[in-house]
Amino acid sequence: MNEQPQLHSSIVAMISLASGIAANHPAMGQCQLQRLRDSGVPEHQINAVIEIARHIRDEAAQKLDAAFDEQAAEAEPSAAGETCGSSPSASGQGCC
């Protein structure tokens, strides 16, 4: 069987950092950020990865918000409670 070479650890760290930022992961890629710095990756390359990941994250959030706004504008107010399927919170607030 032909084994493919492993990705360089700095590439794996860049991918992990970018995906963590784009996915709003709570750890925010701090471990990967330090790994990149420790391995000598130039700050301008790290900053480019962060910028691209934030752009993807922000663009996805904007599109999700736009889709939600579109759906909310189309929904009939009386039908919203019927389709929720969720019970109210402890203070009586609806969850959806």
N, C-alpha and C positions, 0 to 999 in steps of 0.2 A: 504494500500500500504506500502511495506517495504522500508524505506528510508535508503540509504547507508550512513555511517558516512563520514563527510567531510575530505578531506586531511588536514593534519597539515599545518599551514601557512608557515612553513619553507620548506616543500616539494614543495608547490606551488611556493614559491620564487625561489627554486633551478631549477624547471622546467622552469619557466619564464626566469631566468638568462641564462640557457643553450640554450633555444630556441632563445632568443634574440641574443646571440653571434653567434650561428650557422646560423641564418638568416641574419646576418649583419645589424640588426636593429640599426638605428641611436642612440637610447638612450643607447645602449650597456648594458642594465641591471643595470644601476647605482642604481636605486631605490631598486631593488631586492637585490643587493649586500649589501646595507646599512641595509635592513630589515634582512638579514641573520646574519650580524654582531651584530645588535641590539638584535636578539633573541638568541645569544650565540652559533651559529654554529661555530665549530672550523675552523680556517683558512685553515688547510690542507684539510678539506672537501670542502670548497669553492674553493680552488685552484684545486682540482680534478675535480669539475664540470666545471670550466673554461677551464682546459686542455682538457677534453673530448669534450666540445662544440667547441673549436678551432680546434681540430682534425677533427671533423665531417665537420665543415665549410671548412677547407682547403682541405680535401679529396674531398668534393663535387666540389669545385672550380677546382681542378686538373682534375677530371673526366669530368667536363664540358669543360674545356680547351682542353682536349684530344679529346673529341667528336667533338668540333669545328674544331680543327686542322685536324682531319680525314675528315670531311666534306669539309673543305677548300681545301684539297689536291685532293679530288675527283672532285671538281667543275671545269667546263671549264671557263676560264677567260671571254670569250665572252658572256656567258650565265648569268653572275652575274648581269650585269646591267639590263637585261631583266626581271629578277625575283624580282628585288628590290621593285618596287611599291612605292618608296619614292622619294619625290622631293629633290633637293639639298638644302643645308643650305643657309643662306643669302649671304655668301661669295662665293657660288658656289661649295662648297665641297659636294660630295655625302655622304648620311647618312648611306648607307649600303654597 
